[in-house]
Amino acid sequence: MPARAYRGGMEPTRTAIVTGASRGLGLALARELAARGWNLVVDARDQTALEAAHATFAVPGRTVALPGDVADPAHREALIAAAWDLGGLDLLVNNASALGPSPLPPLAELDLAAFEAILKTNTVAPLALVQLALPLLEAHNGRVLNVTSDAGVEGYEGWGGYGASKAGLEQLSNVLAAEHPGLRVYWVDPGDMRTQMHQDAFPGEDISDRPPPEESVPALIDLIEGDRPSGRYQARALAGAGVAG
């Protein structure tokens, strides 16, 4: 285990991996964590988009952007190695997600290969990252934050593939919390947001009434830096309870 990094020779520097950070909630959270002095390793599949996003919060020596797909084992290894190089790992945010075919098809018409790809990104890859990250997280009394969805617990027409993948992630999170009581494990529904994924789910519709992802970030920060127990949380409910930004 490498020595912990120190900011200004005084305060331990915290390090986070945030997947899917080129846009939406991942980018909004990465910006906030960078502003709070965190070291960051961020990724996304689109290298150009990731580089442009990273430029908005980059700090030399503290933030690293690695283009790649979380479904790729070699990329996952690279993310963990980058965190190691920054001094360890205090937080893993599994935010990267795949919606699947758009418009959203009913289950009777869901292509099984597409469903397998959704599961690979939304359920298998987060677990694989957790498995790789556990030694570093346990050394630092770290936290895991898995971004889920109400589609994982509600029955919305057309959302069967995506919802099943998030339901799987919810239960993996639940069991992980039971198996590793020394970690804080959060699975969080951020609520409806004005993001590209949400637009893809409703092609041609006006989603301008949805709140921007930045409005969900204070609730995530409350979990990341606060003292709440492991469990499932809804960002809107935390915000309604008076979570500070």
C-alpha positions, 0 to 999 in steps of 0.5 A, a space after each residue: 500500500 503506498 503512503 497516503 498523500 497529504 495536502 499542504 503537509 497537514 491534512 490527509 487527501 481523499 481519493 475517489 473513483 467516479 465512473 461515467 464522469 463526462 456528463 450528467 450526474 457523474 460530471 456534476 459530482 466530480 466537479 464538486 468533489 474536485 472543488 472540495 479537494 478530493 483526488 479523482 480518477 474519472 472515466 467515460 467511454 468517449 475520450 473527447 467528451 471525457 477530456 472536455 469534461 475533465 478540463 472543467 475541474 482538472 487539477 494537475 497531480 490530483 485528477 486523472 481522466 481515463 477513457 474506457 468502458 467499465 465493462 472492460 476488465 483491463 480498464 477496470 484494472 487501470 482505474 484501480 491502479 490510478 487510484 493506487 498511484 494517487 495514494 489509495 482509495 476512499 470512495 468508489 462511485 459506480 455511476 456509469 450506466 447503459 440505458 439500452 435500446 431507445 425507444 425503450 422496448 417492452 420485455 417481449 421485444 427486448 433483444 437479449 444481446 442488448 439485455 446482456 450488454 445492459 447487465 454487463 455495464 450496470 450490474 456486473 461491472 460495478 461488482 467487478 470494480 468493488 471486488 478490485 477496490 475492496 483492499 484499498 477501501 478497507 484500508 481507508 475505511 472507505 465508501 461505495 456509492 452505487 447510483 441506482 434508479 426508481 426503475 429498479 424497484 417500480 414497474 415502468 413499461 419499457 424499463 424492464 431491461 434497465 430496471 432489472 439491471 438496477 434491481 440487481 445492483 440494489 441487491 448487490 449493494 444490500 448484501 455488500 453492506 451486510 458482508 462488509 460492515 466496516 465500509 459505508 455502502 450506499 445505493 442511491 436513487 438520484 431522481 429524474 434529471 435533465 440528462 442525455 440518458 433521460 432524453 434518450 429514454 424519452 426521444 422527442 419529448 421535452 424534458 426541460 422540466 426535469 431538474 439538472 443533475 447538480 440538484 442531486 449532488 448535495 445529497 450525494 455529498 451528504 452521504 460521501 462526507 457525512 455519517 449516515 449508515 449504509 443503506 438505500 437513499 433517495 436524493 430528493 428525500 435527503 434534499 427535502 430533509 434539509 441537506 446542506 450543499 
